Amino acid sequence: MNATASVRDNTDAARFEAWIDGELAGFADYLRAGNLAVYPHTEVREAFEGRGIGSTLARTALDDARSRDLRVLAPCPFISGWLERHPEYHDLAYENRSRVSD
């Protein structure tokens, strides 16, 4: 049985949570500051691995950043890799524009 995950923004815990049949399947932590969204950690419970929960969390987090007009910094290897593989989200990637030129 392949139930669809319901994702919600748990602002008190600062994370997106994926729920399936009333059970927490996974989450993606975030920090928001100024015009930046940082995604430091994503976790999918072992019982729910291989069902696309991580991808659903990544897409939800990035869509949320876009709706808030935020740039994305993703130290989380999962979110970073997902972002790299989906060119439709490349415009959200944070770029350090304060580099000193030679």
MMTF fields as JSON, N, C-alpha, C and O atoms, coordinates in Angstrom:
{
  "mmtfVersion": "1.0.0",
  "mmtfProducer": "UNKNOWN",
  "numBonds": 407,
  "numAtoms": 408,
  "numGroups": 102,
  "numChains": 1,
  "numModels": 1,
  "chainsPerModel": [1],
  "groupsPerChain": [102],
  "chainIdList": ["A"],
  "bondAtomList": [4, 2, 8, 6, 12, 10, 16, 14, 20, 18, 24, 22, 28, 26, 32, 30, 36, 34, 40, 38, 44, 42, 48, 46, 52, 50, 56, 54, 60, 58, 64, 62, 68, 66, 72, 70, 76, 74, 80, 78, 84, 82, 88, 86, 92, 90, 96, 94, 100, 98, 104, 102, 108, 106, 112, 110, 116, 114, 120, 118, 124, 122, 128, 126, 132, 130, 136, 134, 140, 138, 144, 142, 148, 146, 152, 150, 156, 154, 160, 158, 164, 162, 168, 166, 172, 170, 176, 174, 180, 178, 184, 182, 188, 186, 192, 190, 196, 194, 200, 198, 204, 202, 208, 206, 212, 210, 216, 214, 220, 218, 224, 222, 228, 226, 232, 230, 236, 234, 240, 238, 244, 242, 248, 246, 252, 250, 256, 254, 260, 258, 264, 262, 268, 266, 272, 270, 276, 274, 280, 278, 284, 282, 288, 286, 292, 290, 296, 294, 300, 298, 304, 302, 308, 306, 312, 310, 316, 314, 320, 318, 324, 322, 328, 326, 332, 330, 336, 334, 340, 338, 344, 342, 348, 346, 352, 350, 356, 354, 360, 358, 364, 362, 368, 366, 372, 370, 376, 374, 380, 378, 384, 382, 388, 386, 392, 390, 396, 394, 400, 398, 404, 402],
  "bondOrderList": [1, 1, 1, 1, 1, 1, 1, 1, 1, 1, 1, 1, 1, 1, 1, 1, 1, 1, 1, 1, 1, 1, 1, 1, 1, 1, 1, 1, 1, 1, 1, 1, 1, 1, 1, 1, 1, 1, 1, 1, 1, 1, 1, 1, 1, 1, 1, 1, 1, 1, 1, 1, 1, 1, 1, 1, 1, 1, 1, 1, 1, 1, 1, 1, 1, 1, 1, 1, 1, 1, 1, 1, 1, 1, 1, 1, 1, 1, 1, 1, 1, 1, 1, 1, 1, 1, 1, 1, 1, 1, 1, 1, 1, 1, 1, 1, 1, 1, 1, 1, 1],
  "groupList": [{"groupName": "MET", "atomNameList": ["N", "CA", "C", "O"], "elementList": ["N", "C", "C", "O"], "formalChargeList": [0, 0, 0, 0], "bondAtomList": [1, 0, 2, 1, 3, 2], "bondOrderList": [1, 1, 2], "singleLetterCode": "M", "chemCompType": "L-PEPTIDE LINKING"}, {"groupName": "ASN", "atomNameList": ["N", "CA", "C", "O"], "elementList": ["N", "C", "C", "O"], "formalChargeList": [0, 0, 0, 0], "bondAtomList": [1, 0, 2, 1, 3, 2], "bondOrderList": [1, 1, 2], "singleLetterCode": "N", "chemCompType": "L-PEPTIDE LINKING"}, {"groupName": "ALA", "atomNameList": ["N", "CA", "C", "O"], "elementList": ["N", "C", "C", "O"], "formalChargeList": [0, 0, 0, 0], "bondAtomList": [1, 0, 2, 1, 3, 2], "bondOrderList": [1, 1, 2], "singleLetterCode": "A", "chemCompType": "L-PEPTIDE LINKING"}, {"groupName": "THR", "atomNameList": ["N", "CA", "C", "O"], "elementList": ["N", "C", "C", "O"], "formalChargeList": [0, 0, 0, 0], "bondAtomList": [1, 0, 2, 1, 3, 2], "bondOrderList": [1, 1, 2], "singleLetterCode": "T", "chemCompType": "L-PEPTIDE LINKING"}, {"groupName": "SER", "atomNameList": ["N", "CA", "C", "O"], "elementList": ["N", "C", "C", "O"], "formalChargeList": [0, 0, 0, 0], "bondAtomList": [1, 0, 2, 1, 3, 2], "bondOrderList": [1, 1, 2], "singleLetterCode": "S", "chemCompType": "L-PEPTIDE LINKING"}, {"groupName": "VAL", "atomNameList": ["N", "CA", "C", "O"], "elementList": ["N", "C", "C", "O"], "formalChargeList": [0, 0, 0, 0], "bondAtomList": [1, 0, 2, 1, 3, 2], "bondOrderList": [1, 1, 2], "singleLetterCode": "V", "chemCompType": "L-PEPTIDE LINKING"}, {"groupName": "ARG", "atomNameList": ["N", "CA", "C", "O"], "elementList": ["N", "C", "C", "O"], "formalChargeList": [0, 0, 0, 0], "bondAtomList": [1, 0, 2, 1, 3, 2], "bondOrderList": [1, 1, 2], "singleLetterCode": "R", "chemCompType": "L-PEPTIDE LINKING"}, {"groupName": "ASP", "atomNameList": ["N", "CA", "C", "O"], "elementList": ["N", "C", "C", "O"], "formalChargeList": [0, 0, 0, 0], "bondAtomList": [1, 0, 2, 1, 3, 2], "bondOrderList": [1, 1, 2], "singleLetterCode": "D", "chemCompType": "L-PEPTIDE LINKING"}, {"groupName": "PHE", "atomNameList": ["N", "CA", "C", "O"], "elementList": ["N", "C", "C", "O"], "formalChargeList": [0, 0, 0, 0], "bondAtomList": [1, 0, 2, 1, 3, 2], "bondOrderList": [1, 1, 2], "singleLetterCode": "F", "chemCompType": "L-PEPTIDE LINKING"}, {"groupName": "GLU", "atomNameList": ["N", "CA", "C", "O"], "elementList": ["N", "C", "C", "O"], "formalChargeList": [0, 0, 0, 0], "bondAtomList": [1, 0, 2, 1, 3, 2], "bondOrderList": [1, 1, 2], "singleLetterCode": "E", "chemCompType": "L-PEPTIDE LINKING"}, {"groupName": "TRP", "atomNameList": ["N", "CA", "C", "O"], "elementList": ["N", "C", "C", "O"], "formalChargeList": [0, 0, 0, 0], "bondAtomList": [1, 0, 2, 1, 3, 2], "bondOrderList": [1, 1, 2], "singleLetterCode": "W", "chemCompType": "L-PEPTIDE LINKING"}, {"groupName": "ILE", "atomNameList": ["N", "CA", "C", "O"], "elementList": ["N", "C", "C", "O"], "formalChargeList": [0, 0, 0, 0], "bondAtomList": [1, 0, 2, 1, 3, 2], "bondOrderList": [1, 1, 2], "singleLetterCode": "I", "chemCompType": "L-PEPTIDE LINKING"}, {"groupName": "GLY", "atomNameList": ["N", "CA", "C", "O"], "elementList": ["N", "C", "C", "O"], "formalChargeList": [0, 0, 0, 0], "bondAtomList": [1, 0, 2, 1, 3, 2], "bondOrderList": [1, 1, 2], "singleLetterCode": "G", "chemCompType": "PEPTIDE LINKING"}, {"groupName": "LEU", "atomNameList": ["N", "CA", "C", "O"], "elementList": ["N", "C", "C", "O"], "formalChargeList": [0, 0, 0, 0], "bondAtomList": [1, 0, 2, 1, 3, 2], "bondOrderList": [1, 1, 2], "singleLetterCode": "L", "chemCompType": "L-PEPTIDE LINKING"}, {"groupName": "TYR", "atomNameList": ["N", "CA", "C", "O"], "elementList": ["N", "C", "C", "O"], "formalChargeList": [0, 0, 0, 0], "bondAtomList": [1, 0, 2, 1, 3, 2], "bondOrderList": [1, 1, 2], "singleLetterCode": "Y", "chemCompType": "L-PEPTIDE LINKING"}, {"groupName": "PRO", "atomNameList": ["N", "CA", "C", "O"], "elementList": ["N", "C", "C", "O"], "formalChargeList": [0, 0, 0, 0], "bondAtomList": [1, 0, 2, 1, 3, 2], "bondOrderList": [1, 1, 2], "singleLetterCode": "P", "chemCompType": "L-PEPTIDE LINKING"}, {"groupName": "HIS", "atomNameList": ["N", "CA", "C", "O"], "elementList": ["N", "C", "C", "O"], "formalChargeList": [0, 0, 0, 0], "bondAtomList": [1, 0, 2, 1, 3, 2], "bondOrderList": [1, 1, 2], "singleLetterCode": "H", "chemCompType": "L-PEPTIDE LINKING"}, {"groupName": "CYS", "atomNameList": ["N", "CA", "C", "O"], "elementList": ["N", "C", "C", "O"], "formalChargeList": [0, 0, 0, 0], "bondAtomList": [1, 0, 2, 1, 3, 2], "bondOrderList": [1, 1, 2], "singleLetterCode": "C", "chemCompType": "L-PEPTIDE LINKING"}],
  "groupTypeList": [0, 1, 2, 3, 2, 4, 5, 6, 7, 1, 3, 7, 2, 2, 6, 8, 9, 2, 10, 11, 7, 12, 9, 13, 2, 12, 8, 2, 7, 14, 13, 6, 2, 12, 1, 13, 2, 5, 14, 15, 16, 3, 9, 5, 6, 9, 2, 8, 9, 12, 6, 12, 11, 12, 4, 3, 13, 2, 6, 3, 2, 13, 7, 7, 2, 6, 4, 6, 7, 13, 6, 5, 13, 2, 15, 17, 15, 8, 11, 4, 12, 10, 13, 9, 6, 16, 15, 9, 14, 16, 7, 13, 2, 14, 9, 1, 6, 4, 6, 5, 4, 7],
  "groupIdList": [1, 2, 3, 4, 5, 6, 7, 8, 9, 10, 11, 12, 13, 14, 15, 16, 17, 18, 19, 20, 21, 22, 23, 24, 25, 26, 27, 28, 29, 30, 31, 32, 33, 34, 35, 36, 37, 38, 39, 40, 41, 42, 43, 44, 45, 46, 47, 48, 49, 50, 51, 52, 53, 54, 55, 56, 57, 58, 59, 60, 61, 62, 63, 64, 65, 66, 67, 68, 69, 70, 71, 72, 73, 74, 75, 76, 77, 78, 79, 80, 81, 82, 83, 84, 85, 86, 87, 88, 89, 90, 91, 92, 93, 94, 95, 96, 97, 98, 99, 100, 101, 102],
  "secStructList": [7, 7, 7, 7, 7, 3, 3, 3, 3, 3, 6, 6, 6, 6, 3, 3, 3, 3, 3, 3, 6, 6, 3, 3, 3, 3, 3, 3, 3, 7, 3, 3, 3, 6, 6, 3, 3, 3, 7, 7, 7, 3, 3, 3, 7, 4, 4, 4, 6, 6, 1, 1, 2, 2, 2, 2, 2, 2, 2, 2, 2, 2, 2, 2, 2, 2, 2, 6, 6, 7, 3, 3, 3, 7, 7, 1, 2, 2, 2, 2, 2, 2, 2, 2, 2, 7, 4, 4, 4, 4, 4, 4, 5, 7, 7, 7, 7, 7, 7, 7, 7, 7],
  "xCoordList": [0.844, 0.0, 0.883, 1.803, 0.607, 1.435, 0.606, 0.123, 0.446, -0.341, 0.442, 1.672, -0.278, 0.333, 0.614, -0.206, 1.78, 2.159, 1.453, 1.295, 1.039, 0.499, 1.597, 2.071, 2.004, 3.095, 2.53, 1.695, 3.002, 2.589, 3.806, 4.824, 3.676, 4.726, 4.491, 3.558, 5.334, 5.252, 6.151, 7.338, 5.569, 6.362, 6.956, 8.026, 6.287, 6.824, 8.133, 9.033, 8.245, 9.456, 10.39, 11.483, 9.979, 10.744, 11.132, 12.302, 10.095, 10.338, 9.066, 7.952, 9.269, 8.174, 8.074, 9.086, 6.865, 6.658, 5.784, 4.773, 6.189, 5.401, 4.705, 5.342, 3.396, 2.583, 1.874, 1.363, 1.852, 1.112, 0.268, 0.788, -1.027, -1.966, -1.741, -1.734, -1.556, -1.413, -0.048, 0.139, 0.906, 2.235, 3.27, 3.244, 4.184, 5.244, 6.187, 6.816, 6.285, 7.125, 8.501, 9.483, 8.569, 9.839, 9.689, 8.582, 10.821, 10.788, 11.998, 13.012, 11.869, 12.956, 13.027, 12.117, 14.115, 14.312, 14.615, 15.154, 14.268, 14.601, 14.892, 14.506, 15.584, 15.789, 15.466, 15.837, 14.788, 14.5, 15.043, 14.769, 15.811, 16.362, 16.488, 17.107, 15.899, 15.952, 15.379, 14.232, 16.175, 15.697, 16.289, 16.456, 16.602, 17.261, 16.507, 16.042, 16.399, 15.89, 17.043, 17.655, 17.336, 18.416, 17.784, 16.946, 18.199, 17.694, 18.858, 19.582, 19.043, 20.206, 20.074, 21.081, 18.848, 18.699, 17.343, 16.31, 17.371, 16.148, 16.267, 17.329, 15.168, 15.193, 13.889, 12.806, 14.003, 12.836, 12.986, 14.027, 11.938, 11.984, 12.159, 11.597, 12.932, 13.291, 12.081, 12.134, 11.01, 9.804, 9.178, 8.37, 9.546, 8.937, 9.919, 9.563, 11.136, 12.138, 11.699, 10.982, 12.151, 11.864, 10.482, 10.068, 9.762, 8.404, 8.301, 7.201, 9.43, 9.411, 9.116, 8.827, 9.188, 8.901, 9.924, 9.556, 11.202, 12.246, 12.03, 12.167, 11.692, 11.435, 10.223, 10.228, 9.196, 8.006, 8.362, 7.897, 9.183, 9.619, 10.467, 10.287, 11.394, 12.253, 11.424, 11.603, 10.518, 9.686, 8.825, 8.691, 8.253, 7.428, 8.258, 7.83, 9.45, 10.323, 10.741, 10.732, 11.106, 11.556, 10.398, 10.571, 9.231, 8.055, 7.71, 7.317, 7.86, 7.608, 8.603, 8.22, 9.878, 10.896, 10.555, 10.654, 10.154, 9.793, 8.604, 8.614, 7.599, 6.408, 6.727, 6.022, 7.782, 8.204, 9.307, 9.804, 9.688, 10.744, 12.071, 12.77, 12.407, 13.635, 14.656, 14.283, 15.914, 16.995, 17.217, 16.863, 17.801, 17.949, 19.415, 20.198, 19.77, 21.07, 20.793, 20.054, 21.381, 21.045, 22.278, 22.84, 22.712, 23.807, 23.388, 24.242, 22.098, 21.595, 21.941, 21.531, 22.686, 23.068, 21.87, 21.938, 20.783, 19.625, 19.0, 18.794, 18.697, 18.062, 19.007, 18.566, 20.288, 21.265, 21.305, 21.293, 21.353, 21.368, 20.088, 20.11, 18.962, 17.658, 17.589, 17.141, 18.032, 18.037, 18.901, 18.521, 20.051, 20.943, 20.29, 20.49, 19.52, 18.897, 17.616, 17.061, 17.138, 15.883, 16.124, 16.006, 16.461, 16.81, 15.717, 16.007, 14.472, 13.386, 13.476, 12.74, 14.387, 14.574, 15.936, 16.225, 16.77, 18.114, 18.091, 19.021, 17.048, 16.972, 16.871, 17.091, 16.542, 16.412, 17.743, 17.852, 18.748, 20.022, 20.673, 20.768, 21.114, 21.806, 23.163, 23.892, 23.501, 24.816, 25.433, 24.812, 26.64, 27.342, 27.819, 28.765, 27.178, 27.504, 28.438, 28.742, 28.889, 29.731, 31.215, 32.013, 31.594, 33.006, 33.804, 33.325, 35.01, 35.908, 36.616, 37.173, 36.601, 37.303, 38.773, 39.175, 39.561, 41.011, 41.358, 42.533],
  "yCoordList": [-1.189, 0.0, 1.243, 1.354, 2.163, 3.347, 4.597, 5.243, 4.932, 6.1, 7.378, 7.394, 8.43, 9.719, 10.457, 10.467, 11.068, 11.825, 13.173, 13.824, 13.566, 14.896, 15.695, 15.304, 16.814, 17.606, 18.871, 19.555, 19.165, 20.407, 21.129, 20.515, 22.42, 23.265, 23.369, 24.038, 22.712, 22.792, 23.958, 23.776, 25.149, 26.346, 26.326, 26.894, 25.688, 25.607, 24.819, 25.154, 23.778, 22.956, 23.402, 22.855, 24.385, 24.884, 23.741, 23.528, 23.017, 21.928, 21.584, 21.787, 21.056, 20.493, 19.029, 18.336, 18.568, 17.184, 16.466, 16.998, 15.241, 14.387, 13.341, 12.643, 13.244, 12.302, 11.337, 11.735, 10.08, 9.06, 8.294, 7.72, 8.288, 7.567, 7.892, 6.999, 9.178, 9.625, 9.36, 9.571, 8.9, 8.592, 9.504, 9.721, 10.036, 10.891, 10.04, 9.112, 10.361, 9.593, 10.23, 9.533, 11.545, 12.237, 13.725, 14.235, 14.42, 15.87, 16.522, 15.875, 17.813, 18.648, 19.895, 20.725, 20.017, 21.188, 22.416, 22.305, 23.588, 24.837, 25.945, 25.894, 26.95, 28.225, 29.289, 29.162, 30.317, 31.433, 32.705, 32.993, 33.457, 34.714, 35.674, 35.358, 36.831, 37.815, 37.232, 36.786, 37.234, 36.713, 35.327, 34.952, 34.573, 33.287, 32.178, 32.358, 31.033, 29.813, 28.812, 28.549, 28.261, 27.287, 25.944, 25.858, 24.897, 23.54, 22.667, 22.11, 22.544, 21.84, 20.305, 19.596, 19.803, 18.361, 17.858, 18.48, 16.724, 16.033, 14.591, 13.978, 14.062, 12.679, 11.983, 12.539, 10.758, 9.918, 8.667, 8.01, 8.349, 7.151, 5.909, 5.813, 4.976, 3.775, 3.052, 2.572, 2.977, 2.275, 2.936, 2.319, 4.193, 4.938, 5.233, 5.924, 4.725, 4.977, 4.359, 3.359, 4.983, 4.464, 4.787, 4.239, 5.662, 6.028, 7.454, 7.943, 8.122, 9.49, 10.543, 11.694, 10.155, 11.113, 12.249, 13.417, 11.909, 12.935, 13.924, 15.132, 13.41, 14.291, 15.182, 16.357, 14.628, 15.426, 16.541, 17.672, 16.221, 17.239, 18.309, 19.501, 17.881, 18.844, 19.783, 21.0, 19.22, 20.039, 21.019, 22.183, 20.557, 21.424, 22.552, 23.706, 22.222, 23.237, 24.281, 25.479, 23.828, 24.762, 25.585, 26.762, 24.98, 25.748, 26.815, 27.927, 26.467, 27.434, 28.589, 29.753, 28.268, 29.326, 30.244, 31.466, 29.646, 30.457, 31.375, 32.551, 30.846, 31.643, 32.803, 33.812, 32.653, 33.706, 34.589, 35.498, 34.32, 35.055, 34.96, 35.958, 33.738, 33.493, 32.77, 31.973, 33.04, 32.266, 31.058, 31.083, 30.001, 28.731, 28.378, 28.396, 28.059, 27.507, 26.126, 25.997, 25.089, 23.715, 22.924, 22.194, 23.058, 22.216, 20.74, 19.856, 20.485, 19.109, 18.438, 18.928, 17.328, 16.671, 16.228, 16.257, 15.823, 15.372, 16.543, 16.459, 17.631, 18.798, 19.382, 19.746, 19.472, 20.012, 19.175, 19.727, 17.867, 16.983, 17.068, 17.057, 17.154, 17.249, 18.55, 18.562, 19.622, 20.933, 20.883, 21.415, 20.243, 20.121, 19.363, 19.716, 18.333, 17.489, 18.08, 17.519, 19.198, 19.794, 21.233, 22.161, 21.416, 22.75, 23.792, 24.987, 23.361, 24.326, 25.048, 26.005, 24.588, 25.232, 25.916, 26.499, 25.862, 26.438, 27.933, 28.447, 28.632, 30.075, 30.408, 31.555, 29.423, 29.668, 29.594, 30.082, 28.988, 28.751, 30.059, 31.015, 30.07, 31.234, 31.374, 30.393, 32.585, 32.884, 33.971, 35.002, 33.738, 34.741, 35.843, 35.647, 36.976, 38.078, 39.096, 40.131, 38.803, 39.78, 39.449, 39.867, 38.695, 38.349, 39.605, 40.507, 39.616, 40.731, 40.417, 39.33, 41.354, 41.115, 41.474, 42.28, 40.843, 41.081, 42.435, 42.797],
  "zCoordList": [0.0, 0.0, 0.0, 0.81, -0.895, -1.051, -0.78, -1.71, 0.484, 0.872, 0.567, 0.625, 0.248, -0.04, 1.26, 2.178, 1.319, 2.502, 2.512, 1.479, 3.693, 3.92, 4.613, 5.679, 4.013, 4.574, 5.194, 4.603, 6.395, 7.056, 7.625, 7.945, 7.741, 8.294, 9.801, 10.244, 10.573, 12.028, 12.451, 12.718, 12.507, 12.779, 14.191, 14.409, 15.149, 16.511, 16.549, 17.318, 15.724, 15.668, 14.544, 14.404, 13.742, 12.593, 11.655, 11.338, 11.226, 10.28, 9.52, 10.002, 8.314, 7.541, 7.945, 8.048, 8.171, 8.584, 7.572, 7.113, 7.23, 6.342, 7.202, 7.991, 7.04, 7.817, 6.873, 5.826, 7.252, 6.521, 7.521, 8.478, 7.297, 8.174, 9.651, 10.498, 9.948, 11.331, 11.945, 13.143, 11.147, 11.656, 11.002, 9.79, 11.823, 11.293, 10.452, 10.962, 9.152, 8.234, 8.059, 7.805, 8.194, 8.032, 8.241, 8.412, 8.226, 8.432, 7.783, 7.526, 7.526, 7.012, 7.887, 7.877, 8.642, 9.505, 8.662, 7.56, 9.183, 8.493, 9.472, 10.64, 8.966, 9.66, 8.625, 7.458, 9.045, 8.147, 8.787, 9.952, 8.014, 8.512, 7.337, 6.322, 7.491, 6.413, 5.133, 5.109, 4.067, 2.787, 2.484, 1.324, 3.554, 3.405, 4.135, 5.26, 3.472, 4.101, 4.113, 3.078, 5.282, 5.428, 5.785, 6.682, 5.069, 5.318, 5.778, 4.953, 7.119, 7.645, 7.724, 7.716, 7.8, 8.038, 7.559, 7.802, 6.876, 6.458, 6.903, 6.801, 7.395, 7.88, 7.517, 7.697, 7.002, 6.723, 7.571, 7.555, 8.308, 9.158, 8.291, 7.2, 8.786, 8.033, 7.442, 6.31, 8.197, 7.729, 6.507, 5.813, 6.239, 5.14, 4.006, 3.051, 4.096, 3.058, 1.729, 1.693, 0.644, -0.69, -1.217, -2.239, -0.545, -0.967, -1.482, -1.736, -1.639, -2.147, -1.087, -1.415, 0.181, 1.266, 1.26, 1.385, 1.113, 1.083, -0.045, 0.145, -1.222, -2.368, -2.129, -2.496, -1.518, -1.194, -0.214, -0.358, 0.779, 1.742, 1.062, 1.312, 0.201, -0.507, -1.368, -1.319, -2.156, -3.041, -2.226, -2.602, -1.131, -0.286, 0.304, 0.306, 0.807, 1.403, 0.371, 0.655, -0.818, -1.854, -2.415, -2.731, -2.539, -2.97, -1.933, -2.285, -0.649, 0.414, 0.328, 0.451, 0.118, -0.013, -1.177, -1.066, -2.296, -3.467, -3.142, -3.503, -2.473, -2.165, -1.215, -1.2, -0.432, 0.501, -0.095, 0.57, -1.355, -2.046, -1.285, -1.11, -0.834, -0.088, -0.962, -1.822, -0.751, -1.347, -0.453, 0.726, -1.004, -0.286, -0.105, -1.055, 1.125, 1.471, 2.046, 3.023, 1.446, 1.832, 2.24, 1.424, 3.504, 3.974, 4.101, 4.165, 4.136, 4.165, 2.83, 1.778, 2.855, 1.602, 0.757, -0.471, 1.4, 0.628, -0.131, -1.341, 0.578, -0.07, -1.127, -2.217, -0.811, -1.748, -3.029, -4.129, -2.895, -4.059, -4.856, -6.087, -4.149, -4.811, -5.615, -6.761, -5.005, -5.664, -6.936, -7.979, -6.829, -7.983, -9.144, -10.307, -8.833, -9.865, -10.453, -11.398, -9.914, -10.386, -10.825, -10.024, -12.099, -12.599, -12.418, -12.372, -12.315, -12.125, -10.779, -10.538, -9.892, -8.59, -8.463, -7.418, -9.485, -9.406, -9.095, -8.473, -9.517, -9.264, -7.779, -7.39, -6.946, -5.506, -4.76, -3.636, -5.378, -4.697, -4.272, -5.042, -3.033, -2.484, -3.147, -3.295, -3.545, -4.083, -3.228, -2.971, -2.797, -2.005, -2.945, -3.707, -2.892, -3.796, -3.143, -3.735, -1.932, -1.229, -1.35, -0.511, -2.399, -2.6, -2.959, -3.646, -2.475, -2.775, -4.085, -4.243, -5.021, -6.289, -6.162, -5.323, -7.026, -7.003, -7.556, -7.611]
}
